[in-house]
């Protein structure tokens, strides 16, 4: 079972950013400077630690979060979306007039069972 997927708008934006900037990474922020938002950065602009959690991959871009943020996300399916607007000023899509957002929903009972989780 996958934990992450992306809307067509997010896929299009990621592919555009990959073409322009090369290898990228996404990181689900825990709410520091500009709120809980996915950050899109060039590979190497942020140090991923062995403790960070890989949520999945969008196109060729891996999507991570911190262990503390994963505590809140571990029982959720996440959908990366891209919408017009101003998001995090550190994120690459900000200059294009878009921002990435996350839609989340709790896993269904069947999904949790498939993962070996209990209620």
Secondary structure by P-SEA (a helix, b strand, c coil): cccccccaaaaaaaaaaaaacccccccccccccccbbbbbbcccccccccccccccccccbbbbbcaaaaaacccbbbbbbbbccccccccccccccbbbbbbbbcccaaaaaaacccc
